[in-house]
Amino acid sequence: MATHSNILAWRIPGTEEPGGLLSMGSHRELDNQYSPSRWVVRLGAEEAMRTYSQIGSEVTKRAQAAGRSLLDVPYGKGEGEKLDIYLPEAVSEAMPFLVFFHGGYWQSGSKDTSAFMVSPLTAQGVAVVIVAYDIAPKGTLDQMVDQVTQSIVFVQKRYPGNQGIYLCGHSAGAQLAAMMLLANWIKHGVTPNLKGFFLLSGVYDLEPIMHTSENAPLLPTLEDAQRNSPLWHLETAPTQPADPACRILVIVGQHDSPEFRRQSREFHQTLCQGGWKASFAELHDVDHFEILWNLTQEDYVLTQ
C-alpha cells in the first residue's frame, strides 16, 4: 500500500521493482492503473464511456417521467447544491433511503445521468436520492466532502422518521461516501440514521492520484490528498462506528484494474481492523462501469 512519506511508492501487481515497490517515476503505469476505461473487456474505452453515459441519461429520463420525483431540490445555498428525490408509489414517513453519489474522477458526471438504480429500488419501496456536488475545477475535494455531508443532513432533517439511510457511491463517489465514516455529525446538529454503505469500485487512498494525468485540477499538495483519503484516516486514527449495526459493503469488479481491486481489499481490511461491520465482494465478470449500469436490472446481485 502507499507509504505516507515524501518518497511515495506503491505495490502494483505485475509491475514490481526489487522489494515489491513501484517507483514514483512510473507515471505511465499509474495512469494506466487509474484509467478505468482502459480495463473494459467487452467494449473499447471510448465506446464504454459513451455507453455508460447513454444508459445513465436514458434511465434518468425514464425515472423522471414516472412522475414521482422531486427534482433540483436545494440542500444548501450554492448553485450546484441540488439533489433529486425519487419516491416509491407508497410514500410513508418510515421509508428507507438510498443516497447516491456519482463518480467521474471528481471532474465529470452529473446527478442528471445517474439514476441507474431508481426503478428497481422504488419498486421495492425504497426512496432514492441522487446528489449533485460542485466538481473540479469549480469545487475542491474539501468542498465536495462538505457538500455530501450537507446533503445527508438535509435528508435526515427532511425525513426524520426514515427507516434508515444507506449511502452508495461509485468510483470517486465511493471516496465521498467513505469520508462520511469520519464525519463529525455533532457540529451539524443532527445524527443521520445511517444503516449501510455500498462502496462501488472506489479510490480510498488519493496519494497515487497525485502522480497521474487525472490530478491536474484536484490535489495541489500531499496534505490535500491525505486529508481526503479515508483509508489513511481510518488507518492512523481508527474511528469506531457510531452504530455497530451499520454495515459496509466494499465492492469491486473482476475487471477493475489491479490498483482499484487492491485499494478496495485494503480499505475493507482497514475497516475490519477498526471494528466496522464490513464485507468485501469482487463481482464476477464485470468492469468498472458495468458494476453500476447493471443496477438497472432488478435481478442483478447488487440490486438485490
Secondary structure as GFF3:
##gff-version 3
##sequence-region A 1 304
A	DSSP	alpha_helix	27	33	.	.	.	ID=ss1
A	DSSP	three_ten_helix	36	39	.	.	.	ID=ss2
A	DSSP	alpha_helix	45	65	.	.	.	ID=ss3
A	DSSP	beta_strand	69	74	.	.	.	ID=ss4
A	DSSP	beta_strand	82	86	.	.	.	ID=ss5
A	DSSP	beta_strand	96	101	.	.	.	ID=ss6
A	DSSP	three_ten_helix	111	113	.	.	.	ID=ss7
A	DSSP	alpha_helix	118	122	.	.	.	ID=ss8
A	DSSP	beta_strand	127	131	.	.	.	ID=ss9
A	DSSP	alpha_helix	141	158	.	.	.	ID=ss10
A	DSSP	beta_strand	164	170	.	.	.	ID=ss11
A	DSSP	alpha_helix	172	179	.	.	.	ID=ss12
A	DSSP	three_ten_helix	180	182	.	.	.	ID=ss13
A	DSSP	three_ten_helix	185	188	.	.	.	ID=ss14
A	DSSP	beta_strand	194	200	.	.	.	ID=ss15
A	DSSP	three_ten_helix	207	211	.	.	.	ID=ss16
A	DSSP	three_ten_helix	213	215	.	.	.	ID=ss17
A	DSSP	alpha_helix	222	227	.	.	.	ID=ss18
A	DSSP	alpha_helix	230	236	.	.	.	ID=ss19
A	DSSP	beta_strand	247	253	.	.	.	ID=ss20
A	DSSP	alpha_helix	258	273	.	.	.	ID=ss21
A	DSSP	beta_strand	277	283	.	.	.	ID=ss22
A	DSSP	alpha_helix	290	293	.	.	.	ID=ss23
A	DSSP	three_ten_helix	294	296	.	.	.	ID=ss24
###
